[in-house]
């Protein structure tokens, strides 16, 4: 009996508490709204003279303040501010009122459920069979009736506990906080996983060979095999070693990219017949590159020399540190093993795993004086650049005895030496300034005579050998260039070289139009499907779209 009565009281009391709590919330919201509107009314009525008409001595009514005076009144600004603040809070109150109505509906449902449950407990003890046999009988308690009564009470207690547990979340703040923490943790885990997967997918997209590019190379090779007599090697031209001409170095395994760079230089050159291109590619693309320029000779009388990196016999593992390091099992695993689990804690480190950073073709730029021993100056171009102006003025720049001319990329705390080198290493900390301004590869003028005098290749070998375990830096050629040419770099005007068209969508077209060379640095290269459409046309306009193999391979220009 005590159990039944206590249950009935708790159920009724819980309903009263909920009704009181809800009524209190509605009352507070209503009072807040009324108080707010009253305040607003006082504020708006505190300047009656603004709109009141008064009589002058002649009996003519006039407005005390003109419209212009009203607009220039500093109190008008204050009034507008208060009025807007009032409107904002009215909107806030209405939003809470909407939530309160929703809460009212939910609480009404819970009230009905708890009231029904409390009534069930009360009705249970009022059943005739239980009242007669258990509560009003002066004789011994009937055990069978008691057992039945106990069973019904336990069933209702079980239902009550389930209902209370189900509705507890609405009133238990600790439970709400814990649930919110769990949700935030779960979302954060999903975000980290998405970042890892995105970095891995971006890496695969950036370093994979597109189907169209592979198709082009295969078509060119097919042409070479079908008509070998058309593509016999030519004798070296004397222009290749003439120091009075304008020489360019371009090292790439991408046929279409090479052709775009050459076309853009020639089309914007004032005297194209004075320009000489030294192309170096890998053994796999050597024949395809030669076939391309046989089928599509460059215009304007410019000269082109095509070599394979394997043709330079002085590049051996005993001389070039990169070739020696390529034989290391650890480095091969780091650069060439592509698995999703490699996209671990530091997502940004995924870019360091691109194999191109340890390829001989990429490090060939550090051997320019040995590749072209009879030249005095040479302009190095990456294969992801487009030339928009005549570049011959670069050969006339006074290098002040420096080896390399480059555009600085630092701004604020970004693109400093500390971003590329490991200053926790004692040798790096001792030799270099972490605040020193970094520059960019991609368009660089090299004074080869100064290079030979400064013995920069020996400096490069020294640092590259020390970095075999990747403790000095992680990323390939730029850090190596920074340490090699740290004291022999000539700063060029920024208009010579604009970077970031493969990563930064916010570069202005005005800045691009003024640039002599634009550089699609970043993962979104213009020949990939992931290229930014905003800039892609700047590259595609130099693609030889009339070439039959380009059309057959569906480059989507």
C-alpha positions in Angstrom: 0.0 0.0 0.0 2.8 2.4 0.9 4.4 1.7 -2.5 1.3 2.5 -4.4 0.5 5.7 -2.5 4.1 7.0 -2.8 4.1 6.3 -6.5 0.9 8.3 -6.9 2.3 11.2 -5.0 5.5 11.3 -7.0 3.7 11.2 -10.3 1.4 14.0 -9.3 4.2 16.1 -7.9 6.4 15.6 -11.0 3.5 16.9 -13.1 3.1 19.9 -10.9 6.8 20.7 -11.0 6.9 20.5 -14.8 3.7 22.7 -15.2 5.3 25.2 -12.8 8.6 25.2 -14.6 7.0 25.7 -18.0 4.6 28.4 -16.7 7.6 30.2 -15.2 9.5 30.2 -18.6 6.5 31.5 -20.5 5.9 34.2 -17.8 9.6 35.3 -17.9 9.5 35.5 -21.7 6.3 37.5 -21.7 7.6 39.9 -19.1 10.9 40.4 -21.0 9.0 41.2 -24.2 6.7 43.7 -22.5 9.6 45.4 -20.7 11.5 45.7 -23.9 8.6 47.2 -25.8 8.0 49.6 -23.0 11.7 50.7 -23.0 11.5 51.2 -26.8 8.3 53.3 -26.4 10.0 55.6 -23.9 13.1 56.0 -26.2 11.0 56.9 -29.2 8.9 59.4 -27.3 11.9 61.1 -25.7 12.4 63.4 -28.7 8.9 64.9 -29.4 10.2 68.1 -30.9 11.5 66.2 -33.9 8.1 65.9 -35.5 6.1 68.6 -33.6 4.9 71.7 -35.4 5.0 75.0 -33.5 3.5 78.5 -34.2 5.7 81.4 -34.9 4.9 85.1 -34.2 3.1 85.4 -37.6 0.8 82.5 -36.8 2.4 80.3 -39.4 3.1 76.7 -38.5 6.5 75.3 -39.3 8.6 72.2 -38.6 11.1 72.9 -35.8 13.9 70.9 -37.5 14.4 70.4 -41.2 15.0 66.9 -42.7 18.7 67.9 -43.2 19.1 68.9 -39.6 17.5 65.6 -38.5 20.0 63.6 -40.6 22.9 65.6 -39.2 21.8 65.3 -35.6 24.3 63.0 -33.7 21.4 61.8 -31.5 19.7 60.4 -34.6 22.6 58.0 -35.0 22.3 56.9 -31.4 18.5 56.5 -31.8 19.0 54.4 -34.9 21.5 52.2 -33.1 19.1 51.7 -30.1 16.2 51.0 -32.5 18.2 48.4 -34.4 19.3 46.8 -31.2 15.7 46.6 -30.1 14.6 44.9 -33.3 17.5 42.4 -33.0 16.4 41.4 -29.6 12.7 41.2 -30.6 13.8 38.7 -33.3 15.8 36.8 -30.6 12.8 36.7 -28.3 10.6 35.5 -31.1 13.1 32.7 -31.8 13.0 31.6 -28.2 9.2 31.8 -28.2 9.1 29.4 -31.2 11.4 27.1 -29.3 9.2 27.4 -26.2 6.1 26.5 -28.2 7.9 23.4 -29.4 9.0 22.6 -25.9 5.5 23.1 -24.7 4.2 20.5 -27.1 6.9 18.0 -26.0 6.3 18.7 -22.3 2.5 18.4 -22.8 3.0 14.9 -24.2 5.2 14.0 -21.2 2.7 15.5 -18.8 0.0 13.3 -20.2 2.2 10.2 -20.0 3.2 10.8 -16.4 -0.3 11.8 -15.4 -1.6 8.5 -16.9 1.1 6.6 -15.1 0.3 8.2 -11.8 -3.4 7.5 -12.3 -2.6 3.8 -13.1 -0.7 3.5 -9.8 -3.6 5.1 -7.9 -6.2 3.0 -9.7 -4.2 -0.2 -8.9 -4.8 0.2 -5.2 -8.5 1.1 -5.7 -9.2 -2.2 -7.5 -12.1 -3.9 -5.7 -10.3 -7.3 -5.5 -7.1 -5.7 -3.9 -9.0 -3.3 -1.7 -11.2 -6.1 -0.2 -8.6 -8.8 0.1 -5.5 -6.7 1.1 -6.4 -3.3 2.5 -9.8 -3.7 4.1 -9.6 -7.3 5.3 -8.9 -7.9 9.0 -8.1 -11.5 8.4 -4.9 -13.1 7.1 -3.6 -11.7 3.7 -4.4 -13.9 0.7 -1.0 -14.9 -0.7 -2.3 -15.5 -4.3 -3.9 -12.0 -4.4 -0.7 -10.5 -2.9 1.4 -12.2 -5.6 -0.9 -10.9 -8.3 -0.8 -7.4 -6.8 3.0 -7.5 -6.5 3.3 -8.6 -10.2 1.2 -5.7 -11.4 3.1 -3.1 -9.3 6.4 -4.4 -10.6 5.2 -4.1 -14.2 4.1 -0.5 -13.7 7.4 0.3 -11.9 9.3 -1.0 -14.8 7.3 1.1 -17.2 7.8 4.2 -15.0 11.6 3.7 -14.9 11.8 3.4 -18.7 9.7 6.6 -19.1 11.8 8.5 -16.6 15.1 7.3 -18.2 13.7 8.3 -21.6 12.8 11.8 -20.5 15.8 12.4 -18.2 17.9 13.8 -21.0 15.6 16.8 -21.2 16.3 17.8 -17.6 19.8 16.5 -16.8 22.4 19.1 -17.8 25.3 16.9 -17.1 23.9 14.3 -19.4 23.4 16.9 -22.1 27.0 18.2 -21.7 28.4 14.7 -21.9 26.4 13.9 -25.0 27.6 17.1 -26.6 31.2 16.3 -25.8 30.8 12.8 -27.3 29.3 14.3 -30.5 32.1 16.9 -30.8 34.7 14.1 -30.4 33.0 11.9 -33.0 32.8 14.8 -35.5 36.5 15.7 -34.9 37.5 12.1 -35.6 35.5 12.1 -38.8 37.2 15.4 -39.8 40.7 14.1 -39.2 39.8 11.0 -41.2 38.5 13.1 -44.0 41.6 15.3 -44.0 43.8 12.2 -44.3 41.8 10.7 -47.1 41.7 14.0 -48.9 45.5 14.5 -48.6 46.0 10.9 -49.9 43.6 11.4 -52.8 45.3 14.8 -53.6 48.7 13.1 -53.6 47.5 10.4 -56.0 45.8 12.9 -58.3 48.9 15.2 -58.4 51.6 12.5 -59.1 49.6 10.2 -61.4 49.9 10.4 -65.1 46.7 11.5 -66.8 45.2 9.2 -69.4 45.5 11.8 -72.1 49.2 12.4 -71.4 49.9 8.7 -71.4 48.0 8.4 -74.7 50.0 11.2 -76.3 53.4 9.6 -75.3 52.2 6.2 -76.7 51.0 7.8 -80.0 54.3 9.5 -80.4 56.2 6.3 -79.8 54.0 4.5 -82.2 54.8 7.1 -84.8 58.5 6.7 -84.1 58.4 2.9 -84.5 56.2 3.1 -87.7 58.5 5.6 -89.4 62.0 5.3 -88.0 63.6 7.0 -91.1 61.8 10.3 -90.4 63.3 10.6 -86.9 67.0 10.0 -87.3 69.2 12.0 -84.9 70.4 15.3 -86.3 73.9 16.6 -85.9 74.5 19.1 -83.0 74.1 22.7 -84.1 76.8 25.3 -83.3 74.0 27.5 -81.8 73.8 25.0 -78.9 77.1 26.3 -77.5 77.0 29.9 -78.7 77.2 32.1 -75.5 75.9 35.1 -77.5 72.5 33.6 -77.8 69.7 33.3 -75.2 69.8 29.8 -73.6 67.0 28.1 -71.6 67.2 24.9 -69.5 64.1 22.8 -69.2 64.1 19.4 -67.5 60.8 17.4 -67.7 59.2 14.1 -68.5 56.0 15.8 -69.7 55.8 16.3 -73.4 52.8 18.6 -73.6 54.2 20.8 -70.8 57.5 21.1 -72.5 55.8 22.2 -75.7 53.7 24.8 -73.9 56.8 26.4 -72.3 58.7 26.5 -75.6 55.6 27.9 -77.5 55.0 30.6 -74.9 58.6 31.7 -75.0 58.8 31.8 -78.8 55.5 33.5 -79.4 56.4 36.3 -77.0 60.0 36.7 -78.1 61.0 39.7 -80.2 63.8 37.8 -81.9 63.0 34.1 -81.6 65.9 33.0 -83.8 68.3 34.0 -81.0 66.7 31.6 -78.5 68.1 28.1 -77.8 66.2 25.5 -75.7 68.1 22.7 -73.9 65.5 20.0 -73.1 66.4 17.1 -70.9 63.9 14.3 -70.3 64.0 10.7 -69.0 64.8 7.6 -71.1 61.1 6.7 -71.4 60.0 10.0 -72.9 63.2 10.8 -74.9 62.0 9.4 -78.2 58.4 10.8 -77.8 59.8 14.3 -77.1 62.0 14.1 -80.2 59.1 13.0 -82.4 56.9 15.8 -81.1 59.4 18.5 -82.2 60.0 16.8 -85.5 56.3 16.7 -86.2 55.7 20.2 -84.8 58.9 22.3 -85.4 59.1 25.4 -83.2 58.4 28.6 -85.1 60.6 31.7 -85.7 63.8 29.9 -86.2 64.4 29.1 -82.5 66.8 26.2 -81.8 66.1 23.1 -79.7 68.4 20.4 -78.2 66.8 17.3 -76.7 68.8 14.9 -74.4 68.0 12.1 -72.1 69.4 12.4 -68.5 71.1 9.0 -69.0 73.2 10.5 -71.8 75.3 12.5 -69.3 77.8 9.9 -68.2 79.4 11.9 -65.5 76.2 11.5 -63.4 77.0 8.3 -61.4 76.1 7.2 -57.9 79.7 7.8 -56.9 79.4 11.5 -57.9 75.8 12.5 -57.5 74.4 12.0 -54.0 70.8 11.7 -55.2 71.7 8.7 -57.3 73.4 7.1 -54.4 70.4 7.8 -52.1 68.0 6.3 -54.6 69.5 3.0 -53.8 68.6 3.3 -50.2 65.8 0.9 -49.2 64.5 3.4 -46.6 64.2 6.3 -49.0 62.6 4.1 -51.6 60.0 3.1 -49.1 59.4 6.7 -48.0 59.0 8.1 -51.5 57.5 5.3 -53.5 55.3 3.3 -51.2 51.8 4.7 -51.7 49.4 3.4 -49.0 46.5 5.1 -47.3 47.9 4.4 -43.9 50.9 6.5 -44.8 48.6 9.5 -44.5 49.2 9.7 -40.7 49.3 12.4 -38.1 50.8 15.3 -40.1 48.6 15.5 -43.2 50.9 18.2 -44.7 53.8 15.7 -44.8 52.0 13.8 -47.5 53.4 16.2 -50.1 56.9 15.3 -49.1 56.3 11.7 -50.4 56.1 12.7 -54.1 58.9 10.7 -55.8 59.8 13.6 -58.1 61.6 15.2 -55.2 64.2 12.6 -55.3 64.5 12.1 -59.1 67.7 12.8 -60.9 65.7 14.9 -63.5 64.5 17.2 -60.7 68.0 17.6 -59.2 69.7 18.1 -62.6 69.4 21.9 -62.1 72.4 21.6 -59.7 74.7 20.5 -62.5 74.1 23.3 -65.1 77.8 24.3 -65.4 78.8 20.8 -66.2 75.9 20.2 -68.6 76.7 23.3 -70.6 80.4 24.1 -70.1 80.7 26.7 -72.8 77.8 28.9 -71.7 78.1 31.9 -69.4 74.4 32.4 -68.6 71.3 30.3 -68.8 67.7 30.7 -67.8 66.1 27.8 -65.9 62.4 27.2 -66.4 60.1 24.7 -64.8 57.7 22.7 -67.0 54.6 24.2 -65.2 55.3 27.8 -66.2 53.9 30.0 -69.0 56.0 32.9 -70.5 53.9 36.0 -71.3 56.6 38.5 -72.3 60.0 38.8 -74.0 62.6 37.6 -71.4 65.8 38.9 -73.0 66.0 41.7 -70.5 66.9 39.1 -67.9 70.3 38.5 -69.6 71.1 42.2 -69.2 70.5 42.4 -65.4 73.7 43.0 -63.4 74.0 40.0 -61.2 76.5 41.8 -58.9 78.7 38.7 -58.8 75.8 36.5 -57.6 75.1 33.0 -59.0 71.3 32.9 -59.1 68.6 35.5 -59.8 65.3 34.6 -58.2 62.1 36.3 -57.0 61.7 36.4 -53.2 58.4 34.8 -51.9 58.5 35.8 -48.3 55.8 38.0 -46.6 55.3 38.5 -42.9 56.4 35.3 -41.2 55.6 33.1 -44.3 58.1 31.6 -46.7 61.1 32.1 -44.4 64.0 29.7 -44.1 62.4 28.3 -40.9 59.6 27.0 -43.1 61.8 24.8 -45.2 64.8 23.8 -43.0 65.0 22.1 -39.6 66.4 24.6 -37.2 66.3 22.2 -34.3 69.4 20.6 -36.1 72.5 22.3 -34.6 74.3 22.7 -38.0 71.3 24.4 -39.7 70.9 26.6 -36.6 74.6 27.6 -36.7 74.8 28.3 -40.5 71.5 30.0 -41.4 69.1 32.7 -40.2 65.5 31.3 -39.7 64.1 34.7 -40.6 66.0 34.8 -44.0 63.7 35.3 -47.0 63.1 32.3 -49.2 62.8 32.5 -53.0 61.4 30.2 -55.6 62.6 27.8 -58.3 60.7 27.9 -61.6 62.2 31.0 -63.4 65.8 31.5 -62.4 68.7 33.2 -64.2 72.1 31.5 -63.5 75.5 33.1 -64.0 77.5 29.9 -64.7 80.8 31.7 -64.5 80.0 32.8 -60.9 78.7 29.3 -60.2 82.1 27.8 -61.2 84.0 30.4 -59.2 81.9 29.8 -56.1 82.0 26.0 -56.5 78.3 25.8 -55.8 78.0 22.2 -57.0 80.4 21.1 -54.3 78.3 23.0 -51.7 75.2 21.2 -53.0 76.9 17.8 -52.7 78.0 18.6 -49.1 74.5 19.4 -47.9 72.7 16.7 -49.9 75.1 14.0 -48.4 74.3 15.3 -44.9 70.6 15.1 -45.5 70.5 11.4 -46.5 68.4 10.7 -43.3 66.1 13.8 -44.0 67.1 15.5 -40.7 68.0 18.8 -42.3 64.9 19.1 -44.5 62.2 16.9 -46.0 61.2 18.5 -49.2 63.4 18.0 -52.3 65.1 20.7 -54.3 64.1 24.1 -52.9 65.7 23.6 -49.4 68.8 22.2 -51.2 68.8 25.4 -53.3 68.3 27.6 -50.3 71.4 26.2 -48.5 73.5 26.0 -51.6 72.9 29.5 -52.8 72.2 31.2 -49.5 74.9 33.8 -49.9 74.9 34.0 -53.7 71.3 35.0 -54.6 70.3 38.1 -56.5 66.7 39.3 -55.8 64.6 40.0 -58.9 61.5 42.1 -59.3 58.3 40.3 -58.4 56.8 41.1 -61.8 59.2 38.6 -63.4 57.7 35.6 -61.7 54.2 35.2 -60.2 53.7 31.9 -58.5 50.8 29.9 -57.0 48.4 29.4 -59.9 48.2 25.7 -59.0 47.3 26.3 -55.4 46.0 29.9 -54.8 42.7 30.9 -56.3 42.9 34.5 -55.1 45.7 35.8 -57.3 44.4 38.8 -59.2 44.2 38.9 -63.0 45.9 42.3 -62.8 48.9 40.8 -61.1 49.0 37.9 -63.6 48.7 40.3 -66.6 51.8 42.2 -65.4 53.9 39.1 -64.9 56.6 38.0 -67.4 56.3 34.4 -66.2 53.3 32.8 -64.5 54.0 29.6 -62.5 51.4 26.9 -61.8 53.1 25.9 -58.6 51.1 23.6 -56.4 49.3 20.3 -57.0 46.6 21.6 -59.4 48.7 21.5 -62.6 46.9 22.9 -65.7 47.1 19.5 -67.5 45.3 17.7 -64.7 41.5 17.4 -64.2 41.9 19.0 -60.8 43.3 22.2 -62.4 41.7 25.5 -61.4 39.4 26.7 -64.3 40.1 30.3 -63.3 43.7 30.1 -64.6 43.7 27.1 -66.9 43.0 29.1 -70.1 46.3 30.9 -69.5 48.1 27.6 -70.2 45.8 26.0 -72.8 46.1 28.9 -75.2 49.7 27.8 -75.8 48.8 24.1 -76.4 49.2 23.0 -80.0 45.6 21.9 -80.3 46.0 21.4 -84.1 48.4 18.6 -83.5 46.6 15.4 -84.5 47.7 13.3 -81.5 46.5 16.0 -79.1 43.1 15.8 -80.7 43.1 12.0 -80.7 44.0 11.8 -77.0 41.2 14.1 -75.9 43.0 16.7 -73.9 39.8 18.6 -73.3 41.1 22.0 -74.3 
